[in-house]
Amino acid sequence: MQESQALLDSDLVARILERDAHAFEVLFERYAEPLCWHLVAIVHSETAARDVVQETFLRVWTHAEQWYGDGPFRAWLYRIATNLALNHLRWVQRRREVPLELPPDADDDEDVPTSVPAWMVDAASLGPEAALEQAEQRARYRQILGRLPEEKREVFRLVHELEMSLRETADALDIPEGTVKSRLYYARAQLARQWREASDW
């Protein structure tokens, strides 16, 4: 077990290229669960998300040679999964395209936070008496996050929930790093506005 945990992703991929089923299983156990919850946020269905996970790892098994090792394996894996999830959505229904540029007044918003609310980052210090308030805040956060355009929501989740760097996020979504920054800016601005509005209500 400890030996499997110590193996680098690159070692496992090299073994998969040699058709090592055990290496494939280790890689699957390492990433399947977090990848599934990443996909649930896209396809809004755990069943569909698990199907996409299976398809993603099938691609890993059959096309491992397409990862050249010039970036994190995780980013490559998430890019495949995200593309498959988006294909799934296109298959389920036609989706109206959302403009990718920032809103005209975005640069004038001086209240855009540089970070997310503290409770979203570290809630471990909350006492038992705050459990109900925490649950309500998280429910409100999920509701507000769900209103964001999908492209912006996905960037926000990768950066703040999966703690990916901007470069890893760009690699995972196969977009320029500048686009990641603009989408993250948009997401933070919208979340900040809607959070204030919900809190004032």
C-alpha positions in Angstrom: 0.0 0.0 0.0 2.7 2.5 1.0 4.7 1.6 -2.1 1.7 2.3 -4.3 1.2 5.7 -2.6 4.8 6.6 -3.1 4.7 6.0 -6.9 4.6 9.1 -9.0 1.9 9.6 -11.6 4.6 9.4 -14.3 5.8 6.0 -13.0 2.2 4.7 -13.1 1.6 6.0 -16.6 4.9 4.4 -17.8 3.6 1.1 -16.4 0.2 1.5 -18.0 2.0 1.9 -21.3 3.3 -1.6 -20.6 -0.2 -2.8 -19.9 0.3 -3.0 -16.1 -3.3 -3.4 -14.8 -2.2 -2.9 -11.1 -0.7 0.5 -12.0 -4.0 1.4 -13.7 -5.9 0.4 -10.5 -3.6 2.6 -8.3 -4.1 5.6 -10.6 -7.9 5.0 -10.6 -8.0 4.8 -6.8 -5.9 8.0 -6.6 -8.1 10.2 -8.8 -11.5 8.6 -9.4 -13.4 10.0 -6.4 -12.2 13.7 -6.6 -12.6 13.5 -10.4 -16.2 12.3 -9.9 -17.2 15.3 -7.7 -15.5 17.6 -10.1 -17.7 16.2 -12.8 -20.9 16.3 -10.7 -20.6 20.1 -10.7 -20.6 20.0 -14.5 -23.2 17.4 -15.4 -25.3 17.7 -12.2 -25.8 14.0 -11.9 -23.6 11.6 -9.9 -24.6 8.7 -12.1 -23.6 10.6 -15.3 -20.4 11.8 -13.6 -19.4 8.2 -12.7 -20.0 7.2 -16.3 -17.7 10.0 -17.5 -15.1 8.9 -14.9 -15.2 5.4 -16.4 -14.9 6.8 -19.9 -12.0 9.1 -18.9 -10.0 6.2 -17.4 -10.7 4.1 -20.5 -9.0 6.9 -22.5 -6.1 6.8 -20.0 -5.8 3.0 -20.5 -6.0 3.2 -24.3 -4.2 6.5 -25.0 -1.7 7.0 -22.1 0.9 7.7 -24.7 -0.8 11.1 -25.4 0.4 12.4 -22.0 4.0 13.6 -22.8 4.9 14.5 -19.2 5.4 18.2 -20.0 2.7 19.1 -17.5 1.0 17.6 -14.4 -0.8 14.4 -15.1 -3.7 15.6 -13.0 -4.3 18.5 -15.4 -4.2 16.2 -18.4 -6.7 13.9 -16.7 -9.1 16.7 -15.7 -8.9 18.2 -19.2 -10.0 14.8 -20.7 -12.8 14.4 -18.2 -14.0 18.0 -18.6 -14.2 17.7 -22.4 -16.1 14.4 -22.1 -18.5 16.0 -19.6 -19.1 18.9 -21.9 -19.7 16.5 -24.7 -22.2 14.7 -22.5 -24.1 18.0 -21.9 -24.1 18.8 -25.6 -25.6 15.4 -26.2 -28.3 15.8 -23.5 -29.4 19.2 -24.6 -28.5 22.2 -26.7 -26.8 24.9 -24.6 -26.9 28.6 -25.3 -23.4 30.0 -25.6 -22.4 32.4 -22.9 -20.1 35.4 -23.8 -16.6 34.8 -22.4 -15.6 38.4 -22.1 -15.8 40.4 -18.9 -18.8 42.6 -18.4 -18.2 46.2 -19.5 -18.3 47.5 -15.9 -16.1 44.8 -14.4 -13.0 47.0 -14.1 -15.0 49.6 -12.2 -16.0 47.3 -9.4 -13.7 48.2 -6.5 -15.3 45.6 -4.2 -14.1 42.6 -6.0 -12.5 40.3 -3.4 -9.0 39.0 -3.8 -10.0 35.9 -1.9 -13.2 34.0 -1.0 -14.9 34.3 2.4 -12.9 32.8 5.2 -15.6 30.2 6.1 -15.3 28.8 2.6 -11.5 28.2 3.0 -11.3 27.0 6.6 -14.4 26.0 8.5 -12.6 23.6 10.8 -12.3 26.2 13.6 -16.1 26.7 13.9 -17.6 25.4 17.1 -20.6 23.1 17.3 -22.9 26.1 17.9 -22.1 27.4 14.5 -23.0 24.2 12.6 -26.4 25.3 11.5 -25.2 28.7 10.3 -22.3 27.0 8.5 -24.8 24.6 6.7 -27.0 27.6 5.7 -24.0 29.5 4.4 -22.8 26.6 2.4 -26.2 26.0 0.9 -26.4 29.7 -0.1 -22.9 29.6 -1.5 -23.8 26.5 -3.7 -26.9 28.2 -4.9 -25.1 31.4 -5.8 -22.2 29.4 -7.4 -24.8 27.5 -9.5 -26.0 30.7 -11.1 -22.6 31.5 -12.6 -22.1 30.7 -16.3 -20.6 27.3 -16.5 -17.2 28.4 -17.8 -16.7 30.8 -14.9 -18.1 28.4 -12.3 -15.6 25.6 -13.5 -12.6 27.9 -13.2 -13.7 29.1 -9.7 -14.1 25.5 -8.5 -10.8 24.3 -9.8 -8.9 27.2 -8.2 -10.7 27.5 -4.9 -12.1 24.0 -4.2 -9.5 21.8 -5.9 -6.7 24.2 -5.1 -5.2 24.1 -8.6 -2.8 26.8 -9.7 -3.8 29.1 -12.6 -1.4 27.2 -14.8 -2.9 23.8 -13.8 -6.4 25.2 -14.3 -5.5 26.5 -17.8 -4.0 23.1 -18.7 -7.0 21.2 -17.3 -9.5 23.3 -19.3 -7.2 23.7 -22.3 -7.5 27.5 -22.3 -5.0 30.3 -22.0 -3.9 31.4 -18.5 -5.2 34.9 -19.2 -8.7 33.5 -19.9 -8.5 31.7 -16.5 -7.7 35.0 -14.8 -10.6 36.9 -16.5 -13.1 34.1 -15.8 -11.9 33.9 -12.2 -12.2 37.7 -11.9 -15.8 37.5 -13.3 -16.7 34.7 -10.9 -15.4 36.4 -7.8 -17.1 39.7 -8.8 -20.5 38.0 -9.3 -20.2 35.9 -6.2 -19.3 38.9 -4.1 -22.3 40.9 -5.4 -24.8 38.1 -5.0 -23.4 37.2 -1.6 -23.9 40.7 -0.4 -27.4 40.9 -1.9 -28.3 37.6 -0.2 -26.9 38.7 3.1 -28.8 42.0 3.0 -32.1 40.4 2.1 
